[in-house]
Amino acid sequence: MGDLFEWLQASAERFKALPLVLPVLFIAVLAALAYWKRAFPFMPLVVVMLAPAMLSIGLLFRPDLFLLIGTADVVILLVAVADLMSLPAERSFSAERKAMRIASLQKRHPVSMTVSNHSRRTWNVWIRDDVPQEFTATPEEFPRRLRPQSRTTLHYELKASRRGSFQLNAVFLRVRSLLGLWQRHLTYPTEAELYVYPDMKQLSEYAILARTNRLSLMGVRRTRKIGQDHDFERLRDYTLDDNYKHIDWRATARRNKLTVKDFQTSQSQRVIFLMDCGRMMTNEAVGLSLLDHSLNAMLMLSFVALQRGDSVGLICFSDQIHTFVPPRGGMNQMNKLLHASFDRFPQLVESRYDQAFLYLSSYCRKRSLVVLMTNVIDEVNAHQVERYLTTLVGRHLPLGVLMRDHQLFDAADALYPMDLALYRGAAAAEILTWRHQVLTDLEHKGVLSLDVFPEDMTAPLVNRYLEIKARHLL
């Protein structure tokens, strides 16, 4: 015992000589325990830890207060350790997530999380989901007070800024100790896969407006049909509004009642989209790339065409053929088009129009409405578009959809340009004149064209399709 007492007394004398050893030892012990418990100090603990540091500096002036200061350090250390041990274990909580697998681009997507407290204590927790960086969560974090043996359900909304497939891997909880000196981060695996598709809300809006005969609210015009449809559909009783030329005299004689023929639009027509995924489609408008706007319009027109009994196909290309969906009818074709295009992004490569049109001629030989969705910004690109679209005239009905650039039109439409703005406007006007000539040349060679801003493309494209159907161009 005497030797132990002498060793303690000698150690105390050394601590007196080196007063900063106490706070260093204090911090080392807390750091080791925190690493073991996987915890982090919170702001109150940082404030409390300043006390032993200041007291230890006081030993430089009053060495005789070593016993008092050492006792205060030990008390603070014991309180911090006791509060550290009060942190809950990982098994004290559990988390679940519920979310629909399919989301739409730039649309709010509801998600719910359920967090359960299995312990016998009340805890203050902060809950957040594992949201990929391409998403925006509203709200991002939920502060909650979980009572013993209880659960809470949280609702928030995700908004995707990019299409594709994403993983939600875990739910994160941040919990504080009883005295609030420590906090601990808990991770609960809740894996879920989320597919972000192009804007799908417009399809349901179109279906609702079509049923209520209010498609004009979406910019879709009512098109007057030219001539008559010649595909026989059924026989029915004559009404006063019917054309007498449609009376079926044989059926009338057989039934002893005036009977007329009903006709319908040709059903087996085809619409094939050629989707440029090269460098021309990397530009952005209203926060989305030109390819995103093109996919939204393509899906809308596909939905309209499939509802009218036509077949729809898709070819995505850049420097190679990425995706080919053979033309098929029926609403199940929408799922194939979605799965083939939702994870397709523009690439900084030169598009090979020759490969795309060769692929089209090899696998799509029946006469179709071929819709090329691209952009022209230079003579080389415009020459290729004109060259390959005109080769389709006669065998197919080509439609070139060319997207406008807001910067060019804004520069050319400036009211009072001065200095550099004047030269910029002149250059923009020259480019727009050249672009107008390209569209005129396409029209003169029998190629239909559509010149629109990307965000306003959907309604004009649907209107052009309805016009083509009404005029029986296919």
C-alpha positions as CSV (number, residue, x, y, z in Angstrom):
1,M,0.0,0.0,0.0
2,G,2.8,2.3,0.8
3,D,4.4,1.8,-2.6
4,L,1.0,2.5,-4.3
5,F,0.5,5.7,-2.3
6,E,4.0,6.9,-3.2
7,W,3.3,6.2,-6.9
8,L,0.0,8.2,-6.8
9,Q,1.7,11.0,-5.1
10,A,4.6,11.0,-7.6
11,S,2.0,11.0,-10.5
12,A,0.2,13.9,-8.9
13,E,3.4,15.9,-8.7
14,R,4.1,15.2,-12.4
15,F,0.5,16.4,-13.3
16,K,1.1,19.5,-11.3
17,A,4.2,20.2,-13.4
18,L,2.3,19.5,-16.6
19,P,-1.2,20.9,-16.1
20,L,-2.3,20.4,-19.7
21,V,-2.0,16.6,-19.3
22,L,-5.4,16.6,-17.5
23,P,-7.5,18.0,-20.4
24,V,-5.6,15.9,-22.9
25,L,-6.3,12.8,-20.8
26,F,-9.9,13.9,-20.4
27,I,-10.4,14.3,-24.1
28,A,-8.6,11.0,-24.9
29,V,-10.9,9.0,-22.6
30,L,-14.0,10.5,-24.0
31,A,-12.8,10.0,-27.6
32,A,-12.1,6.3,-27.0
33,L,-15.6,5.8,-25.4
34,A,-17.3,7.8,-28.2
35,Y,-15.6,5.7,-30.9
36,W,-16.7,2.5,-29.1
37,K,-20.3,3.7,-28.9
38,R,-20.2,5.3,-32.4
39,A,-21.3,8.7,-31.0
40,F,-20.5,12.3,-31.6
41,P,-20.3,15.2,-29.1
42,F,-23.1,17.7,-29.3
43,M,-22.7,21.5,-28.6
44,P,-23.5,21.4,-24.8
45,L,-20.7,18.9,-24.3
46,V,-18.2,21.1,-26.2
47,V,-19.2,24.0,-23.8
48,V,-18.8,21.7,-20.8
49,M,-15.4,20.6,-21.9
50,L,-14.2,24.1,-21.9
51,A,-14.4,24.1,-18.0
52,P,-11.6,21.5,-17.4
53,A,-9.4,23.2,-20.0
54,M,-9.8,26.6,-18.3
55,L,-9.3,25.1,-14.8
56,S,-6.1,23.3,-16.0
57,I,-4.7,26.6,-17.2
58,G,-5.4,28.0,-13.7
59,L,-2.9,25.5,-12.3
60,L,-0.1,27.6,-13.8
61,F,-0.9,30.3,-11.3
62,R,-2.4,28.3,-8.4
63,P,-0.7,24.8,-8.2
64,D,-2.2,24.3,-4.8
65,L,-5.6,23.9,-6.3
66,F,-4.6,20.7,-8.1
67,L,-6.8,18.4,-5.9
68,L,-9.9,20.6,-6.4
69,I,-9.4,21.0,-10.2
70,G,-8.7,17.3,-10.6
71,T,-11.9,16.4,-8.7
72,A,-13.9,18.7,-11.0
73,D,-12.4,17.1,-14.0
74,V,-13.3,13.6,-12.8
75,V,-16.9,14.7,-12.0
76,I,-17.3,16.2,-15.5
77,L,-15.8,13.1,-17.0
78,L,-18.1,10.8,-15.1
79,V,-21.2,12.8,-16.1
80,A,-20.2,12.8,-19.8
81,V,-19.5,9.0,-19.7
82,A,-22.8,8.3,-17.9
83,D,-24.7,10.4,-20.5
84,L,-22.8,8.6,-23.3
85,M,-24.0,5.3,-21.9
86,S,-27.6,6.5,-22.0
87,L,-27.6,6.6,-25.8
88,P,-30.0,4.0,-27.3
89,A,-28.9,0.9,-29.1
90,E,-29.6,0.4,-32.8
91,R,-32.2,-2.3,-31.9
92,S,-34.2,0.3,-30.1
93,F,-35.7,1.6,-33.4
94,S,-36.8,0.3,-36.7
95,A,-37.8,2.0,-39.9
96,E,-39.8,1.2,-43.0
97,R,-40.4,3.1,-46.3
98,K,-43.4,3.0,-48.7
99,A,-43.1,4.6,-52.1
100,M,-44.5,3.9,-55.6
101,R,-41.8,2.5,-57.9
102,I,-42.5,4.8,-60.8
103,A,-42.1,8.6,-60.6
104,S,-42.5,11.3,-63.2
105,L,-39.8,13.8,-64.1
106,Q,-40.1,17.2,-62.4
107,K,-43.3,16.0,-60.7
108,R,-43.9,15.6,-56.9
109,H,-43.7,12.0,-55.8
110,P,-45.2,11.1,-52.4
111,V,-43.1,8.9,-50.0
112,S,-44.0,7.7,-46.5
113,M,-41.7,6.5,-43.7
114,T,-42.7,4.7,-40.5
115,V,-40.3,4.8,-37.5
116,S,-40.9,2.7,-34.4
117,N,-39.5,3.1,-30.9
118,H,-39.2,-0.3,-29.2
119,S,-37.5,1.0,-26.1
120,R,-39.2,2.1,-22.8
121,R,-37.9,5.6,-23.0
122,T,-38.9,8.8,-24.8
123,W,-36.4,9.9,-27.4
124,N,-35.9,13.1,-29.4
125,V,-34.9,12.0,-32.9
126,W,-34.3,13.6,-36.2
127,I,-35.3,11.5,-39.2
128,R,-34.3,11.8,-42.9
129,D,-34.3,9.5,-45.9
130,D,-31.5,8.5,-48.2
131,V,-32.3,10.8,-51.0
132,P,-30.1,10.7,-54.1
133,Q,-28.5,14.0,-55.2
134,E,-30.8,14.1,-58.3
135,F,-33.8,14.5,-56.0
136,T,-35.2,17.3,-53.9
137,A,-37.0,16.3,-50.7
138,T,-39.7,18.5,-49.1
139,P,-39.1,18.6,-46.1
140,E,-35.6,17.2,-45.9
141,E,-35.6,16.3,-42.2
142,F,-38.3,15.5,-39.5
143,P,-37.7,16.3,-35.8
144,R,-39.9,14.1,-33.7
145,R,-40.4,13.1,-30.1
146,L,-41.0,9.3,-30.0
147,R,-42.8,8.0,-26.9
148,P,-42.1,4.5,-25.5
149,Q,-43.4,1.6,-27.5
150,S,-44.8,3.9,-30.2
151,R,-44.5,4.5,-33.9
152,T,-44.8,7.6,-36.2
153,T,-45.5,7.8,-39.9
154,L,-43.9,10.7,-41.9
155,H,-44.9,11.9,-45.3
156,Y,-42.7,13.9,-47.7
157,E,-42.4,14.5,-51.4
158,L,-39.6,13.9,-53.8
159,K,-39.0,15.8,-57.0
160,A,-36.6,14.3,-59.6
161,S,-34.4,16.5,-61.8
162,R,-33.3,13.6,-64.0
163,R,-34.7,10.5,-65.5
164,G,-33.3,7.0,-64.8
165,S,-33.1,4.3,-62.2
166,F,-32.2,5.2,-58.6
167,Q,-31.8,3.4,-55.3
168,L,-33.1,4.5,-51.9
169,N,-30.9,2.4,-49.6
170,A,-31.6,3.5,-46.0
171,V,-33.4,5.6,-43.4
172,F,-31.2,7.7,-41.1
173,L,-32.0,8.6,-37.5
174,R,-30.1,11.1,-35.3
175,V,-30.8,10.6,-31.6
176,R,-29.5,12.6,-28.6
177,S,-28.6,11.3,-25.2
178,L,-30.7,12.0,-22.1
179,L,-28.7,15.1,-21.1
180,G,-28.2,16.2,-24.6
181,L,-24.4,16.0,-24.5
182,W,-24.1,13.3,-27.2
183,Q,-25.7,12.3,-30.4
184,R,-25.7,9.1,-32.4
185,H,-26.4,8.4,-36.1
186,L,-28.3,5.2,-36.8
187,T,-28.8,3.6,-40.2
188,Y,-31.6,1.3,-41.1
189,P,-31.4,-0.5,-44.5
190,T,-34.7,0.0,-46.4
191,E,-33.7,-0.7,-50.0
192,A,-36.1,0.5,-52.7
193,E,-35.7,1.1,-56.4
194,L,-37.2,4.1,-58.0
195,Y,-37.8,4.6,-61.8
196,V,-38.1,8.2,-62.9
197,Y,-40.0,8.3,-66.2
198,P,-40.7,11.2,-68.5
199,D,-43.7,13.3,-67.6
200,M,-46.6,10.9,-67.3
201,K,-49.1,13.3,-65.7
202,Q,-49.9,14.8,-69.1
203,L,-51.2,11.4,-70.3
204,S,-53.8,11.2,-67.6
205,E,-54.8,14.8,-68.2
206,Y,-55.3,14.1,-71.9
207,A,-57.5,11.1,-71.1
208,I,-59.6,13.1,-68.7
209,L,-60.0,16.1,-71.1
210,A,-60.7,13.7,-74.0
211,R,-63.6,12.1,-72.1
212,T,-65.0,15.5,-71.2
213,N,-64.4,17.0,-74.7
214,R,-62.1,19.7,-73.4
215,L,-58.9,19.0,-75.3
216,S,-58.6,22.6,-76.3
217,L,-57.4,23.3,-72.8
218,M,-54.2,21.4,-73.7
219,G,-53.8,23.2,-77.0
220,V,-55.2,20.3,-79.1
221,R,-57.4,21.6,-81.9
222,R,-60.5,19.9,-83.3
223,T,-59.5,18.9,-86.9
224,R,-62.2,18.7,-89.6
225,K,-61.9,15.6,-91.6
226,I,-61.4,15.9,-95.4
227,G,-63.4,13.3,-97.3
228,Q,-64.7,10.1,-95.8
229,D,-63.2,7.1,-94.1
230,H,-63.6,3.9,-96.1
231,D,-63.0,1.1,-93.6
232,F,-66.3,-0.7,-92.9
233,E,-67.1,-0.9,-89.2
234,R,-70.8,-2.0,-88.8
235,L,-74.4,-1.7,-90.0
236,R,-77.0,0.4,-88.1
237,D,-80.4,1.9,-88.4
238,Y,-80.8,5.0,-90.6
239,T,-81.2,8.4,-89.0
240,L,-82.2,11.7,-90.5
241,D,-78.6,13.1,-90.3
242,D,-77.1,10.2,-92.4
243,N,-76.0,10.5,-95.9
244,Y,-78.3,8.6,-98.2
245,K,-75.3,7.4,-100.2
246,H,-74.4,5.2,-97.2
247,I,-77.6,3.2,-97.3
248,D,-77.1,-0.5,-97.8
249,W,-80.0,-1.5,-100.0
250,R,-79.4,-5.2,-99.6
251,A,-79.5,-5.1,-95.8
252,T,-82.5,-2.7,-96.1
253,A,-84.4,-5.2,-98.2
254,R,-83.5,-8.1,-95.9
255,R,-84.5,-6.3,-92.7
256,N,-87.3,-4.3,-94.3
257,K,-85.9,-1.3,-92.6
258,L,-83.5,1.5,-93.8
259,T,-80.0,0.5,-92.9
260,V,-76.8,2.4,-93.3
261,K,-73.1,1.5,-93.2
262,D,-70.7,2.9,-90.6
263,F,-67.1,3.6,-91.5
264,Q,-64.0,4.1,-89.4
265,T,-60.6,5.5,-89.8
266,S,-57.9,3.1,-91.0
267,Q,-56.5,1.3,-88.0
268,S,-53.3,-0.4,-89.1
269,Q,-51.3,2.8,-89.7
270,R,-47.9,3.2,-88.1
271,V,-46.0,6.0,-86.3
272,I,-42.2,5.5,-85.9
273,F,-40.1,7.9,-83.9
274,L,-36.4,8.5,-84.7
275,M,-35.0,10.0,-81.5
276,D,-31.7,11.8,-81.8
277,C,-29.7,11.2,-78.6
278,G,-26.4,12.9,-79.7
279,R,-24.8,16.2,-79.1
280,M,-27.6,18.2,-80.7
281,M,-30.0,17.3,-77.9
282,T,-27.7,18.3,-74.9
283,N,-28.9,21.9,-74.8
284,E,-31.4,22.8,-72.1
285,A,-34.7,24.7,-72.1
286,V,-36.7,25.4,-68.9
287,G,-34.5,23.2,-66.8
288,L,-34.7,20.1,-69.1
289,S,-32.6,18.9,-71.9
290,L,-34.0,18.9,-75.4
291,L,-34.1,15.1,-75.3
292,D,-36.3,15.2,-72.2
293,H,-38.8,17.5,-73.9
294,S,-38.7,15.3,-77.0
295,L,-39.5,12.2,-74.9
296,N,-42.4,13.9,-73.2
297,A,-43.9,14.8,-76.6
298,M,-43.2,11.4,-78.0
299,L,-45.0,9.7,-75.2
300,M,-48.0,12.0,-75.5
301,L,-48.3,11.4,-79.2
302,S,-47.8,7.7,-78.7
303,F,-50.6,7.6,-76.2
304,V,-52.9,9.5,-78.7
305,A,-51.9,7.2,-81.6
306,L,-52.4,4.0,-79.7
307,Q,-55.8,5.2,-78.5
308,R,-56.8,5.7,-82.2
309,G,-55.7,2.1,-83.1
310,D,-52.4,2.9,-84.7
311,S,-49.1,1.1,-84.1
312,V,-46.1,3.0,-82.6
313,G,-42.4,2.2,-82.7
314,L,-39.2,3.8,-81.5
315,I,-35.6,4.0,-82.6
316,C,-33.1,5.8,-80.3
317,F,-29.7,6.6,-81.8
318,S,-26.6,8.7,-81.5
319,D,-23.3,7.3,-82.9
320,Q,-25.0,3.9,-82.8
321,I,-28.4,2.3,-82.4
322,H,-29.3,2.3,-78.7
323,T,-32.9,1.1,-78.6
324,F,-35.4,-0.3,-81.0
325,V,-39.0,-0.9,-80.1
326,P,-40.9,-2.6,-83.1
327,P,-44.2,-1.0,-84.0
328,R,-47.1,-2.5,-82.2
329,G,-50.6,-1.6,-81.3
330,G,-52.5,-1.7,-78.0
331,M,-52.0,0.2,-74.8
332,N,-49.4,-2.3,-73.6
333,Q,-47.0,-0.8,-76.1
334,M,-46.8,2.3,-73.8
335,N,-45.0,0.2,-71.2
336,K,-42.4,-0.9,-73.8
337,L,-41.9,2.7,-74.9
338,L,-41.4,3.9,-71.4
339,H,-38.9,1.1,-70.4
340,A,-37.0,1.7,-73.6
341,S,-36.6,5.5,-73.1
342,F,-36.7,6.4,-69.4
343,D,-32.9,5.8,-68.8
344,R,-31.7,7.3,-72.2
345,F,-29.6,10.5,-71.9
346,P,-28.0,12.7,-74.5
347,Q,-24.4,12.0,-75.3
348,L,-21.6,14.3,-76.5
349,V,-21.1,12.4,-79.8
350,E,-21.9,13.0,-83.4
351,S,-25.1,11.3,-84.4
352,R,-25.0,8.8,-87.3
353,Y,-28.1,9.5,-89.3
354,D,-27.0,7.1,-92.0
355,Q,-27.1,4.1,-89.5
356,A,-30.5,5.2,-88.1
357,F,-32.2,5.5,-91.5
358,L,-30.5,2.2,-92.7
359,Y,-31.9,0.5,-89.6
360,L,-35.3,2.0,-90.4
361,S,-35.3,0.8,-93.9
362,S,-34.3,-2.7,-92.8
363,Y,-36.8,-3.3,-90.0
364,C,-39.7,-1.0,-90.9
365,R,-40.7,-1.4,-94.5
366,K,-44.4,-0.8,-94.3
367,R,-45.5,2.8,-95.0
368,S,-45.3,4.8,-91.8
369,L,-45.3,8.3,-90.4
370,V,-41.6,8.7,-89.5
371,V,-41.1,11.5,-86.9
372,L,-37.4,12.6,-86.6
373,M,-36.9,14.6,-83.4
374,T,-33.6,16.5,-83.5
375,N,-32.0,20.0,-83.7
376,V,-30.0,21.8,-86.4
377,I,-27.3,24.3,-85.5
378,D,-24.8,24.0,-88.4
379,E,-24.8,23.3,-92.1
380,V,-23.3,19.8,-91.8
381,N,-26.0,18.7,-89.5
382,A,-28.8,20.3,-91.5
383,H,-27.5,18.7,-94.7
384,Q,-27.7,15.3,-93.2
385,V,-31.2,15.8,-91.9
386,E,-32.4,17.1,-95.3
387,R,-30.6,14.4,-97.2
388,Y,-31.9,11.4,-95.2
389,L,-35.5,12.7,-94.7
390,T,-36.0,13.3,-98.4
391,T,-35.0,9.7,-99.2
392,L,-38.1,8.6,-97.3
393,V,-40.6,10.6,-99.5
394,G,-42.8,8.2,-101.4
395,R,-42.1,5.1,-99.2
396,H,-42.9,6.8,-95.9
397,L,-44.3,10.1,-94.7
398,P,-41.4,12.0,-93.0
399,L,-42.0,14.6,-90.4
400,G,-39.0,16.6,-89.1
401,V,-39.4,18.1,-85.6
402,L,-36.8,20.8,-85.2
403,M,-36.5,22.6,-81.8
404,R,-35.9,26.3,-81.5
405,D,-33.2,28.0,-79.4
406,H,-34.5,30.7,-77.0
407,Q,-31.2,32.5,-77.0
408,L,-31.3,33.0,-80.8
409,F,-34.8,34.3,-80.8
410,D,-34.3,36.5,-77.8
411,A,-31.2,38.1,-79.3
412,A,-33.0,38.7,-82.6
413,D,-36.1,40.1,-81.0
414,A,-34.3,42.7,-78.8
415,L,-36.1,46.0,-79.1
416,Y,-33.2,48.5,-78.8
417,P,-29.9,46.6,-79.2
418,M,-26.7,48.6,-78.5
419,D,-23.0,47.8,-78.8
420,L,-22.4,44.1,-78.5
421,A,-26.1,43.3,-78.4
422,L,-26.5,44.8,-81.8
423,Y,-23.9,42.5,-83.3
424,R,-25.3,39.5,-81.4
425,G,-28.8,40.3,-82.7
426,A,-27.5,40.5,-86.3
427,A,-25.7,37.2,-86.0
428,A,-28.8,35.6,-84.5
429,A,-31.0,37.0,-87.3
430,E,-28.7,35.6,-89.9
431,I,-28.8,32.1,-88.3
432,L,-32.6,32.2,-88.1
433,T,-32.8,33.2,-91.7
434,W,-30.7,30.2,-92.7
435,R,-32.8,28.0,-90.4
436,H,-36.0,29.2,-92.1
437,Q,-34.5,28.3,-95.5
438,V,-33.7,24.8,-94.3
439,L,-37.3,24.3,-93.2
440,T,-38.5,25.7,-96.6
441,D,-36.3,23.4,-98.5
442,L,-37.7,20.4,-96.5
443,E,-41.3,21.4,-97.3
444,H,-40.5,21.9,-101.0
445,K,-39.1,18.4,-101.2
446,G,-42.2,16.8,-99.6
447,V,-41.0,16.5,-96.0
448,L,-43.4,17.8,-93.3
449,S,-41.7,20.0,-90.7
450,L,-42.5,21.3,-87.2
451,D,-40.6,24.3,-85.9
452,V,-41.4,24.8,-82.2
453,F,-39.9,25.7,-78.8
454,P,-39.0,22.6,-76.8
455,E,-41.4,23.2,-73.9
456,D,-44.3,24.0,-76.3
457,M,-43.8,21.0,-78.5
458,T,-46.4,18.5,-77.3
459,A,-49.7,20.2,-78.5
460,P,-48.4,21.2,-82.0
461,L,-47.0,17.7,-82.5
462,V,-50.4,16.1,-81.6
463,N,-52.2,18.6,-83.8
464,R,-50.0,17.8,-86.8
465,Y,-50.7,14.1,-86.3
466,L,-54.4,14.7,-86.1
467,E,-54.2,16.8,-89.3
468,I,-52.3,14.0,-91.1
469,K,-55.0,11.5,-90.0
470,A,-57.8,13.8,-91.1
471,R,-56.3,14.4,-94.5
472,H,-55.6,10.7,-95.0
473,L,-51.9,11.4,-95.9
474,L,-50.9,8.0,-94.7
